[in-house]
Structures are given as structure tokens and as C-alpha cells.
Amino acid sequence: MDLKTAIQTRRSIRRFTTDPIPESAMREALSAAVLAPNSSNTQTWDFHWVRSTEKKAELVKACLSQSAARTAAELLVVTANPANWRRSNSHLIKWVRDVGAPKPVVQYYEKLIPYMYRSGWLNWWGYLRKIGLWFAGWARPVPRGPNTLRDLEEMAIKSAALACENFVLSLAAAGFQTCMMEGFDEHRVRRLLGVSRRDRVVMVIAAGKPQENGTWGPQFRVPMELVVHEV
């Protein structure tokens, strides 16, 4: 299936059949997910493929026992944590050095990334940086963020959401469908996964073969002129 067809046929399925998804298809979709564009290539996401029968049952409950979760062949939890930049940065620095990247690129990962992700106790450094950029912005265009921990969290969530799109489109191309669920008890999902409070649960993705009544109606989008603007 080509990309256009995968995009056009992807649906949010509420009921799945009992057909399994081959492990190879899941791993290929995960490989596609980690290739998604992300902020400064810091890769602050994590993908939790819940395979244990007991944990899947707990996750279904944490997802409010909705039908998509109950009937899914597979469940994937995607989390985002801006603190994960530390995990990635040494690899990124080694990579840019090994490939002979231009000096500004090397300095970006060695100096600018640690500066950007620094927030300080009670966010004091982030707020100080925000005030300084606000004044600097009067004279010239400047990047207004990220500054606070909330800004960094938002950036990590956006990157993780892009990875989720890659994942579901890869499964769609393989003949499977998904439901990108936001209805869940985040506290219970984090506890199930054993992750920290800094880890935001971006979404839980249910996946499988759709039942004939997996959706209750045809695909719908509002007219393009409502949302597409040429300026």
C-alpha cells in the first residue's frame, strides 16, 4: 500500500477482530516511529509495547475499559519526557563528531542544547531566560522558547505525537488499523509502566484488524476552506 492510500484509509477503529498482528509488522511500525522528525533530534520519547497479559488487562482498565482497548490485538503506550535529552545527547555529540559535522552543529549539541534544556530550581533559570528573550525581542526576531519546564514538556509531546503518526501509518500500510486513545487515567498508566511523574503519557495506541462494525460511520472532515489558509 502506498503512503497516500495509507493516509486515506487510516481510521480510528473502536472494535477489533481477534486476528493477531505479526510481530514483524509491529517492529517495522516501531522502526518507522523512531524515524519521525523531532525537536533537535533529541528523541525524548519512549515506546512501551505492553505484551504481558496481566499488564494488558490493567492497561485496559486504565483506559476506562473502552472497546478499542478491550478488543485490541496490541497496545502501545507512547510517553514523552524532556529530561530524556540527557540520554540522547552523548550519542548525538559522538555522531556529529564522527561524521565531521560543521563546527556550529557540534557546538549546538555541546553547548546550546544543555542551555535550552536547563531550567533550574523551581524553574528560575527558565523564567529568567524568558524575560531576557522578551526584552531582546523588541529589537529583533528571537526564539521565544522553550524556556520553562512546561515549554520543554510541550516540545517533547509534539515530537512524540509525530512518532505516533508514523507508527499508525506504518500499520495501516501493512493492512492493520489503530485507535489513538487519549481517554485514560494517566496516573495509573504511569504506575503500570513504572515511569516517573515527568513522563507524560501522550497516547495509548490500540491496534489490530478492524471488525466490520469497527466504526459507526464514514470518514468525515470539515471543508478544507475552514482550516487551510493562504496568507
Backbone bond lengths (Angstrom), bond angles and torsions (degrees), N, CA, C in turn:
res aa  C-N    CA-C-N  psi(-1)  N-CA   C-N-CA  omega(-1)  CA-C   N-CA-C  phi
1 M - - - 1.459 - - 1.532 109.31 -
2 D 1.340 117.61 132.32 1.456 119.44 179.30 1.529 110.42 -79.99
3 L 1.334 115.61 169.74 1.461 121.05 -174.04 1.522 111.66 -62.03
4 K 1.331 117.40 -42.82 1.462 120.03 -178.16 1.525 111.09 -60.78
5 T 1.317 116.55 -43.30 1.462 120.22 179.48 1.526 110.78 -65.87
6 A 1.331 116.60 -39.79 1.469 120.42 178.25 1.522 110.69 -60.84
7 I 1.338 116.57 -41.92 1.468 120.54 178.86 1.525 110.55 -65.71
8 Q 1.322 116.49 -43.32 1.462 120.43 -175.77 1.523 113.03 -71.52
9 T 1.320 117.12 -29.66 1.465 119.83 -175.85 1.525 113.18 -97.67
10 R 1.326 118.12 -8.48 1.467 119.87 178.91 1.523 109.37 -65.50
11 R 1.326 116.00 128.75 1.463 121.59 178.47 1.523 109.49 -132.44
12 S 1.308 116.23 156.45 1.464 121.61 173.27 1.528 107.34 -86.14
13 I 1.322 115.54 103.79 1.461 121.83 -173.57 1.534 110.33 -89.95
14 R 1.307 115.97 135.09 1.467 121.12 -178.64 1.521 112.87 -100.36
15 R 1.325 117.20 -18.40 1.469 120.93 178.86 1.521 109.12 -140.06
16 F 1.328 114.86 130.91 1.456 121.14 -179.00 1.521 110.68 -114.69
17 T 1.336 115.39 158.15 1.460 120.80 174.59 1.528 109.39 -79.57
18 T 1.318 116.01 179.39 1.470 120.51 178.07 1.531 112.17 -86.27
19 D 1.336 117.22 1.74 1.466 120.01 -179.93 1.530 110.39 -64.48
20 P 1.340 117.31 134.45 1.469 120.00 179.29 1.529 111.59 -78.91
21 I 1.316 115.20 161.71 1.467 121.62 170.55 1.528 106.78 -99.71
22 P 1.330 119.07 126.09 1.470 119.34 177.34 1.524 110.95 -56.47
23 E 1.310 115.99 142.11 1.469 120.25 179.19 1.520 111.13 -57.01
24 S 1.339 116.47 -35.30 1.460 120.11 -179.19 1.528 111.33 -62.21
25 A 1.341 117.43 -36.89 1.462 120.65 179.38 1.518 111.02 -68.64
26 M 1.335 116.77 -39.31 1.468 120.16 177.55 1.529 110.69 -65.11
27 R 1.308 116.15 -43.90 1.470 118.66 -178.15 1.535 110.93 -68.08
28 E 1.314 117.08 -35.02 1.461 119.58 176.38 1.523 110.60 -65.88
29 A 1.330 116.60 -39.36 1.463 120.40 178.20 1.525 111.20 -66.49
30 L 1.327 117.17 -37.86 1.459 120.36 176.72 1.528 110.91 -67.02
31 S 1.320 116.52 -36.99 1.465 120.10 175.97 1.526 110.92 -63.18
32 A 1.341 116.17 -37.27 1.464 120.20 176.53 1.524 110.63 -68.04
33 A 1.333 116.68 -37.16 1.464 120.75 -178.74 1.521 111.59 -60.56
34 V 1.328 117.22 -45.38 1.468 119.50 -175.89 1.529 112.50 -74.52
35 L 1.330 117.08 -7.12 1.466 120.56 174.71 1.521 112.15 -90.05
36 A 1.322 117.45 0.71 1.467 120.88 -178.31 1.526 111.05 -65.14
37 P 1.339 116.98 148.47 1.464 119.34 173.08 1.518 110.01 -62.34
38 N 1.320 116.41 145.10 1.456 120.37 -179.33 1.521 109.73 -153.97
39 S 1.303 116.29 161.00 1.462 121.65 -172.43 1.528 112.18 -61.58
40 S 1.322 115.80 116.39 1.474 123.83 177.85 1.519 113.34 55.19
41 N 1.332 116.65 18.70 1.465 122.71 -179.70 1.532 112.06 60.55
42 T 1.343 116.95 25.21 1.464 120.13 -178.50 1.524 113.08 -76.93
43 Q 1.327 117.54 -16.75 1.473 122.09 171.24 1.534 111.51 52.50
44 T 1.326 114.78 59.25 1.466 121.20 -175.31 1.527 112.67 -87.46
45 W 1.310 117.01 19.51 1.462 122.43 -178.56 1.520 111.68 -98.33
46 D 1.332 116.09 165.53 1.462 123.11 169.46 1.526 107.83 -142.64
47 F 1.336 115.57 146.23 1.459 122.27 -178.71 1.528 108.32 -120.84
48 H 1.314 116.57 118.33 1.460 122.36 -176.01 1.531 108.72 -110.21
49 W 1.310 115.57 100.51 1.462 121.79 179.20 1.527 106.86 -83.99
50 V 1.305 117.51 106.06 1.461 122.13 -173.79 1.525 108.27 -85.53
51 R 1.312 116.87 106.56 1.461 122.49 -172.99 1.532 112.53 -110.66
52 S 1.326 117.00 -23.77 1.461 120.57 178.82 1.533 110.18 -65.16
53 T 1.318 116.56 132.39 1.464 121.13 179.80 1.528 111.13 -58.77
54 E 1.333 116.17 -42.12 1.459 120.53 -178.81 1.523 110.97 -66.20
55 K 1.316 117.14 -44.24 1.460 119.99 -178.38 1.529 111.62 -70.92
56 K 1.340 116.23 -33.17 1.471 118.56 175.70 1.523 110.26 -62.52
57 A 1.331 116.54 -41.03 1.466 120.22 178.74 1.531 110.63 -63.22
58 E 1.346 116.96 -40.44 1.464 120.72 177.38 1.523 110.88 -65.63
59 L 1.328 115.57 -39.47 1.464 119.57 -178.82 1.517 110.93 -67.05
60 V 1.324 117.09 -38.11 1.466 120.37 176.77 1.530 109.76 -58.10
61 K 1.327 116.75 -44.09 1.468 120.27 178.42 1.527 110.69 -63.40
62 A 1.351 116.82 -41.40 1.462 120.45 179.64 1.524 111.40 -66.67
63 C 1.335 116.15 -23.29 1.468 121.28 175.79 1.526 111.21 -91.03
64 L 1.339 115.51 23.52 1.466 122.58 174.35 1.523 112.16 65.95
65 S 1.339 116.11 20.97 1.465 122.76 178.00 1.528 112.68 56.03
66 Q 1.317 116.64 29.26 1.463 119.13 179.09 1.528 110.01 -67.61
67 S 1.321 116.01 154.27 1.463 121.38 -170.83 1.525 113.08 -61.02
68 A 1.318 117.25 -35.36 1.473 119.46 179.61 1.516 110.83 -61.47
69 A 1.328 116.95 -41.05 1.459 120.80 179.03 1.527 111.10 -71.50
70 R 1.345 116.73 -41.65 1.471 120.91 -176.57 1.515 112.24 -63.73
71 T 1.330 117.48 -37.19 1.468 120.33 -172.12 1.524 113.16 -99.55
72 A 1.329 118.43 -4.76 1.467 121.21 -175.31 1.522 112.20 -64.83
73 A 1.321 115.42 142.40 1.465 120.11 173.71 1.524 110.23 -73.53
74 E 1.329 116.31 -35.58 1.456 121.47 -179.16 1.525 109.75 -137.73
75 L 1.345 115.22 150.07 1.463 121.69 176.43 1.524 108.85 -129.03
76 L 1.319 114.70 130.71 1.462 121.33 179.38 1.526 108.65 -124.86
77 V 1.321 116.35 129.25 1.459 121.26 176.19 1.523 108.13 -106.90
78 V 1.332 116.18 127.80 1.463 121.14 -179.94 1.527 108.12 -111.03
79 T 1.325 115.82 124.60 1.454 121.22 -179.57 1.528 110.36 -119.04
80 A 1.325 114.93 160.46 1.463 121.18 179.36 1.523 108.74 -135.99
81 N 1.319 115.98 136.02 1.461 121.13 179.44 1.522 108.06 -146.04
82 P 1.348 117.98 112.73 1.463 119.22 -178.30 1.526 113.32 -60.00
83 A 1.334 117.44 -23.84 1.464 119.97 179.13 1.522 112.20 -65.86
84 N 1.331 117.16 -15.12 1.470 120.47 179.53 1.526 112.79 -67.34
85 W 1.331 117.95 -7.54 1.472 119.09 176.81 1.526 109.82 -59.31
86 R 1.331 116.66 -32.11 1.467 119.25 179.71 1.525 111.30 -65.30
87 R 1.310 116.57 -35.55 1.463 121.71 178.82 1.519 111.09 -64.52
88 S 1.331 115.95 -36.33 1.461 121.06 -174.36 1.521 113.71 -88.65
89 N 1.341 116.84 -28.62 1.458 118.71 -163.50 1.528 114.10 -64.97
90 S 1.337 117.84 -38.65 1.470 118.83 179.08 1.527 110.48 -62.71
91 H 1.341 117.22 -37.48 1.464 120.60 177.25 1.531 110.54 -66.31
92 L 1.321 116.56 -39.77 1.460 120.28 -179.68 1.523 111.40 -67.03
93 I 1.325 116.50 -41.62 1.473 119.91 178.86 1.524 110.23 -62.63
94 K 1.333 116.62 -44.79 1.475 120.03 178.34 1.525 110.02 -61.55
95 W 1.335 117.14 -40.96 1.451 121.43 -178.42 1.526 111.32 -63.31
96 V 1.329 118.03 -49.66 1.462 119.25 -176.85 1.524 111.08 -66.12
97 R 1.321 117.03 -31.33 1.466 119.55 176.13 1.530 110.66 -70.46
98 D 1.338 116.27 -44.62 1.467 120.40 -177.05 1.529 112.32 -63.27
99 V 1.351 116.75 -35.90 1.462 119.46 -178.08 1.523 112.36 -88.60
100 G 1.319 116.41 1.42 1.459 119.60 178.49 1.515 113.21 68.67
101 A 1.331 116.37 41.75 1.462 120.42 -179.38 1.523 110.58 -64.37
102 P 1.344 117.79 154.53 1.472 120.73 177.21 1.529 110.75 -56.24
103 K 1.313 115.73 152.44 1.465 121.25 -177.17 1.530 112.94 -54.66
104 P 1.355 119.47 -42.61 1.469 118.71 179.16 1.528 113.08 -60.28
105 V 1.349 117.11 -32.14 1.465 120.23 178.92 1.524 110.15 -69.04
106 V 1.335 115.95 -43.73 1.467 120.35 177.99 1.526 109.75 -61.30
107 Q 1.319 117.43 -44.51 1.463 121.24 179.76 1.523 111.73 -65.64
108 Y 1.318 116.27 -30.27 1.466 120.77 178.30 1.527 110.11 -58.88
109 Y 1.339 116.23 -46.43 1.464 119.73 -178.07 1.526 112.19 -80.87
110 E 1.311 117.03 -30.08 1.461 119.08 -178.96 1.525 112.43 -78.85
111 K 1.339 117.37 -33.02 1.465 120.08 -172.47 1.525 114.05 -121.27
112 L 1.347 117.33 -47.90 1.453 119.04 -172.75 1.523 112.57 -72.46
113 I 1.335 117.70 -41.74 1.464 119.47 -179.60 1.529 111.10 -60.82
114 P 1.347 120.06 -48.65 1.471 118.68 176.03 1.531 112.65 -58.68
115 Y 1.329 116.98 -35.51 1.467 120.53 177.91 1.528 110.73 -66.15
116 M 1.322 116.85 -44.70 1.465 121.24 -178.41 1.524 112.40 -63.94
117 Y 1.328 116.60 -39.24 1.455 120.15 -174.53 1.529 112.99 -89.23
118 R 1.307 117.10 0.10 1.457 120.47 178.29 1.523 109.49 -80.03
119 S 1.328 117.05 131.46 1.466 119.77 -179.59 1.525 112.50 -123.60
120 G 1.325 117.66 -30.00 1.457 120.36 179.17 1.516 113.20 80.47
121 W 1.337 115.78 170.31 1.452 122.32 -178.88 1.519 109.90 -62.96
122 L 1.330 116.67 130.43 1.458 123.43 -177.40 1.528 112.40 54.01
123 N 1.338 115.21 27.89 1.471 120.31 174.59 1.521 113.71 70.30
124 W 1.351 117.30 17.04 1.466 118.97 -172.45 1.519 112.16 -62.32
125 W 1.342 117.28 -39.67 1.459 119.25 -178.56 1.527 111.08 -68.33
126 G 1.312 116.43 -37.61 1.465 119.82 178.24 1.514 112.20 -63.44
127 Y 1.336 117.05 -43.31 1.470 120.14 179.59 1.532 111.04 -68.35
128 L 1.328 116.62 -37.34 1.464 119.76 177.07 1.521 110.79 -62.97
129 R 1.321 116.57 -42.50 1.461 121.13 178.32 1.529 110.28 -64.47
130 K 1.322 116.46 -39.40 1.465 120.76 179.95 1.526 110.95 -62.58
131 I 1.314 117.41 -42.30 1.467 121.06 179.04 1.525 110.58 -65.21
132 G 1.350 115.82 -43.57 1.462 119.63 179.80 1.517 112.30 -61.80
133 L 1.339 117.05 -40.81 1.463 120.53 179.34 1.527 111.41 -70.41
134 W 1.321 117.00 -31.52 1.461 120.01 178.15 1.531 110.31 -62.96
135 F 1.334 116.56 -43.57 1.462 119.59 178.35 1.528 110.93 -69.66
136 A 1.342 116.72 -40.81 1.459 120.07 179.77 1.523 110.94 -63.11
137 G 1.326 116.99 -30.67 1.457 121.49 -178.22 1.511 114.61 -68.66
138 W 1.323 117.35 -14.25 1.462 119.22 176.19 1.524 111.43 -68.44
139 A 1.327 116.97 -29.59 1.469 120.81 -174.37 1.519 113.17 -96.42
140 R 1.351 117.17 -27.75 1.469 119.51 -174.81 1.521 109.27 -159.95
141 P 1.329 116.72 162.25 1.467 118.76 175.32 1.535 110.57 -65.27
142 V 1.307 116.09 132.03 1.469 121.15 178.61 1.529 108.62 -137.32
143 P 1.328 117.61 155.29 1.471 119.17 172.79 1.522 108.58 -70.43
144 R 1.322 117.64 122.69 1.467 120.83 -176.09 1.533 112.43 -85.35
145 G 1.261 118.19 1.36 1.461 120.90 179.56 1.521 109.53 -176.13
146 P 1.310 117.61 178.47 1.461 126.37 4.85 1.525 112.06 -78.99
147 N 1.320 115.22 149.35 1.458 120.70 179.14 1.520 112.11 -125.78
148 T 1.323 115.79 -60.90 1.457 120.35 -176.58 1.522 111.32 -82.77
149 L 1.335 115.09 168.34 1.460 119.58 176.13 1.525 110.97 -59.42
150 R 1.340 116.12 -34.70 1.467 119.64 178.43 1.527 110.60 -64.73
151 D 1.333 117.38 -39.47 1.466 120.96 177.21 1.530 110.53 -61.38
152 L 1.328 115.87 -45.07 1.459 120.69 -178.24 1.529 110.95 -65.79
153 E 1.324 115.76 -38.75 1.459 120.36 178.11 1.526 110.51 -63.48
154 E 1.327 115.74 -43.14 1.466 120.31 178.83 1.519 111.34 -60.81
155 M 1.326 116.35 -41.13 1.457 121.24 179.79 1.536 110.78 -63.67
156 A 1.334 115.83 -42.11 1.465 120.02 179.56 1.520 111.12 -66.27
157 I 1.330 116.89 -38.58 1.466 120.71 179.49 1.525 110.70 -65.17
158 K 1.330 117.18 -41.49 1.462 120.20 179.16 1.525 110.70 -61.71
159 S 1.325 116.60 -42.27 1.464 119.56 179.16 1.527 111.02 -63.61
160 A 1.338 116.26 -42.44 1.463 119.80 -179.66 1.524 111.05 -64.72
161 A 1.336 116.71 -36.01 1.468 119.70 179.17 1.525 111.34 -64.54
162 L 1.326 116.82 -36.33 1.466 119.89 176.23 1.527 110.62 -63.13
163 A 1.328 116.11 -39.25 1.465 119.96 178.40 1.523 110.98 -65.58
164 C 1.329 116.75 -37.24 1.469 120.75 177.52 1.526 110.58 -60.15
165 E 1.324 116.70 -41.39 1.462 120.08 179.24 1.523 110.71 -61.90
166 N 1.324 117.56 -44.00 1.462 120.01 176.48 1.524 111.40 -57.74
167 F 1.327 115.53 -42.19 1.459 120.72 -177.76 1.522 111.46 -62.12
168 V 1.331 116.97 -50.01 1.468 119.39 -175.38 1.529 111.50 -70.16
169 L 1.339 117.70 -33.36 1.459 119.00 178.23 1.523 111.35 -70.44
170 S 1.328 116.78 -34.33 1.459 119.83 176.57 1.527 110.41 -64.24
171 L 1.342 116.99 -42.24 1.457 119.59 177.43 1.524 111.45 -67.10
172 A 1.329 117.05 -37.75 1.464 120.41 177.64 1.524 110.41 -61.25
173 A 1.324 116.91 -41.20 1.462 121.09 179.06 1.525 111.48 -64.96
174 A 1.341 116.72 -26.15 1.465 121.43 179.53 1.523 111.94 -88.87
175 G 1.351 117.13 0.07 1.457 120.16 176.84 1.515 115.28 96.67
176 F 1.346 117.10 14.44 1.462 121.11 179.61 1.523 109.46 -117.90
177 Q 1.324 116.33 163.03 1.452 120.39 -179.02 1.522 110.24 -126.31
178 T 1.323 115.21 171.14 1.455 120.69 -171.49 1.522 111.00 -143.11
179 C 1.320 114.77 169.30 1.465 121.98 168.83 1.519 106.57 -138.25
180 M 1.322 116.14 117.92 1.461 121.46 -177.94 1.529 107.71 -89.58
181 M 1.328 115.34 95.92 1.464 121.07 -169.39 1.526 112.12 -89.19
182 E 1.328 114.50 134.47 1.463 121.55 172.59 1.520 111.79 -113.95
183 G 1.337 116.13 -1.60 1.456 120.35 178.06 1.518 110.65 -90.96
184 F 1.329 116.66 96.39 1.460 120.96 179.69 1.530 109.34 -160.29
185 D 1.315 115.16 164.47 1.460 122.31 174.83 1.524 107.37 -90.54
186 E 1.334 116.46 101.24 1.459 120.25 -173.07 1.526 112.23 -60.46
187 H 1.313 117.35 -38.81 1.462 120.30 -179.98 1.528 110.74 -60.32
188 R 1.322 116.34 -45.27 1.460 119.79 -179.39 1.528 111.79 -69.35
189 V 1.306 117.59 -35.29 1.467 119.95 177.93 1.521 109.89 -65.97
190 R 1.326 117.51 -43.66 1.470 119.71 177.88 1.518 111.25 -61.43
191 R 1.326 116.23 -42.71 1.469 119.92 179.92 1.524 110.82 -63.80
192 L 1.324 117.38 -39.65 1.465 121.84 177.48 1.526 111.38 -60.81
193 L 1.336 115.60 -41.48 1.463 120.24 -177.85 1.522 112.59 -80.79
194 G 1.332 117.44 -17.48 1.456 120.96 -177.45 1.513 113.01 72.78
195 V 1.354 116.56 35.52 1.461 120.62 -179.77 1.530 109.67 -106.54
196 S 1.327 115.77 170.81 1.459 120.75 -174.39 1.527 112.46 -83.71
197 R 1.323 115.94 171.41 1.456 121.00 177.62 1.521 111.54 -67.86
198 R 1.334 117.48 -22.49 1.465 120.58 177.69 1.527 111.82 -72.45
199 D 1.326 117.45 -18.73 1.464 121.03 179.39 1.518 109.05 -80.24
200 R 1.324 116.67 115.29 1.458 121.21 176.54 1.523 110.00 -90.48
201 V 1.319 116.11 130.83 1.470 120.35 176.22 1.522 107.16 -80.89
202 V 1.322 116.31 107.99 1.461 121.30 -176.08 1.520 110.42 -74.04
203 M 1.322 116.05 -47.15 1.464 120.71 175.55 1.522 109.64 -168.13
204 V 1.316 114.76 160.41 1.464 122.13 170.72 1.517 106.26 -109.83
205 I 1.326 116.31 127.08 1.461 120.60 -176.79 1.524 109.56 -106.86
206 A 1.333 115.30 117.50 1.464 121.72 173.11 1.518 107.83 -90.45
207 A 1.330 116.93 140.46 1.467 120.09 -176.15 1.516 110.79 -141.81
208 G 1.332 115.06 148.97 1.457 120.41 177.71 1.519 111.58 167.63
209 K 1.332 115.58 -167.13 1.460 121.89 174.05 1.529 108.31 -89.06
210 P 1.337 118.02 128.66 1.467 119.03 -176.66 1.524 112.91 -72.68
211 Q 1.331 115.41 142.54 1.457 119.95 168.65 1.528 108.80 -72.26
212 E 1.331 116.13 163.68 1.466 120.23 178.24 1.524 111.21 -61.24
213 N 1.321 116.08 -32.76 1.463 120.23 177.16 1.523 111.29 -102.39
214 G 1.326 115.29 31.63 1.465 120.33 -177.65 1.515 113.62 -66.92
215 T 1.314 117.43 -23.60 1.469 121.86 172.87 1.525 107.37 -127.51
216 W 1.322 116.00 154.07 1.465 118.26 -176.38 1.521 113.46 -94.29
217 G 1.327 117.80 -1.45 1.455 119.29 -179.85 1.513 111.90 -165.17
218 P 1.336 117.40 174.61 1.466 120.79 178.46 1.525 111.66 -71.14
219 Q 1.318 114.35 164.21 1.472 119.71 178.35 1.524 110.18 -63.80
220 F 1.329 116.78 142.40 1.460 120.91 -179.24 1.514 110.54 -140.75
221 R 1.335 116.24 136.49 1.466 123.29 169.73 1.521 107.83 -137.05
222 V 1.330 116.73 148.12 1.461 120.15 176.48 1.526 108.49 -67.16
223 P 1.336 119.04 160.85 1.466 121.16 179.44 1.531 111.75 -55.51
224 M 1.332 116.15 140.61 1.462 121.31 -175.80 1.514 112.85 -58.75
225 E 1.358 117.09 -32.41 1.467 118.63 -177.81 1.519 112.76 -65.68
226 L 1.336 117.61 -15.54 1.451 120.00 176.46 1.526 112.73 -76.58
227 V 1.325 116.33 -24.99 1.454 119.68 -172.58 1.526 114.98 -123.23
228 V 1.331 117.57 -14.83 1.469 120.70 179.75 1.535 108.04 -104.05
229 H 1.316 115.91 122.76 1.461 121.22 -174.13 1.526 109.72 -125.78
230 E 1.294 117.31 127.17 1.469 121.92 175.02 1.522 108.18 -99.91
231 V 1.327 116.36 121.85 1.470 120.54 -174.77 1.525 110.61 -122.46
